[in-house]
């Protein structure tokens, strides 16, 4: 017997939308990052210089993947790039929509050593349903990047109670 399962609700809760709105207004992204367990694990910080945000993952020994070099684990570098692109998409949108990654590509240019990682992310295009974002990761010198990534995101609509009174949820139509 085949069971049908509904997909998980990937929309932003009221509390998350409020946290995002407050972060945009104040420029303080700590509360937003605290709500993301993996961002907490990585120690991710958002540095907003007024013109653009930069994402910083401080070096920690647990991020080492090759102790002989030593070099950061490639998954750690990929994770900080993907998370930075998701956050950049969240922060740059006027509507609270959750960016769900669909396609992620990374080019590793050199090994990341035991130092902080800095990421600059840029939304290339953001429509109602899809966003394309790119990011670059470096350590001590921005002119010597460690990795470059691109990602396509599906933009999940807010929960029905966040759409306003004029929006109505469409009910499925029977196939006759």
Long-range contacts (C-beta under 8 A, 24 or more apart in sequence): 9-159, 10-98, 10-100, 10-156, 11-98, 11-156, 11-157, 11-158, 11-159, 11-162, 12-96, 12-97, 12-98, 12-156, 12-158, 12-159, 12-162, 13-159, 14-159, 14-161, 14-162, 16-96, 17-96, 17-158, 17-162, 20-90, 20-91, 20-96, 21-96, 23-91, 24-91, 29-53, 29-87, 29-91, 32-87, 32-90, 36-83, 38-79, 38-83, 39-83, 39-87, 42-76, 42-79, 42-80, 42-83, 44-80, 44-83, 44-84, 46-87, 46-91, 52-120, 53-87, 53-88, 53-91, 53-121, 54-118, 54-119, 54-120, 55-80, 55-83, 55-84, 55-87, 55-88, 55-118, 55-119, 55-120, 55-121, 56-116, 56-117, 56-118, 56-119, 57-116, 57-117, 57-119, 58-116, 59-114, 59-115, 59-116, 59-117, 64-114, 66-111, 69-111, 69-113, 70-113, 70-114, 71-111, 71-112, 71-113, 71-114, 72-111, 72-112, 72-113, 72-114, 72-117, 74-108, 76-112, 77-106, 77-108, 77-112, 77-117, 77-137, 77-146, 77-147, 78-104, 78-106, 78-147, 78-149, 80-117, 80-119, 80-137, 81-106, 81-119, 81-121, 81-135, 81-137, 81-147, 81-149, 82-149, 82-151, 84-119, 84-121, 84-135, 85-121, 85-133, 85-134, 85-135, 85-149, 85-151, 85-153, 86-151, 86-153, 87-121, 88-121, 88-122, 88-123, 88-133, 88-135, 89-123, 89-126, 89-131, 89-133, 89-153, 89-155, 92-123, 92-126, 93-126, 93-155, 95-158, 96-158, 96-162, 97-155, 97-156, 97-157, 97-158, 98-155, 98-156, 99-131, 99-133, 99-153, 99-154, 99-155, 99-156, 100-153, 100-154, 100-155, 100-156, 101-151, 101-152, 101-153, 102-130, 102-151, 102-152, 102-153, 102-154, 103-150, 103-151, 103-152, 104-149, 104-150, 104-151, 105-149, 105-150, 105-151, 106-147, 106-148, 106-149, 107-147, 107-148, 107-149, 108-146, 108-147, 109-145, 109-146, 109-147, 109-148, 110-144, 110-145, 110-146, 111-146, 112-137, 112-139, 112-146, 112-147, 113-139, 115-139, 115-140, 117-146, 118-142, 126-155, 127-155, 128-155, 129-154, 129-155, 130-154, 130-155, 131-155
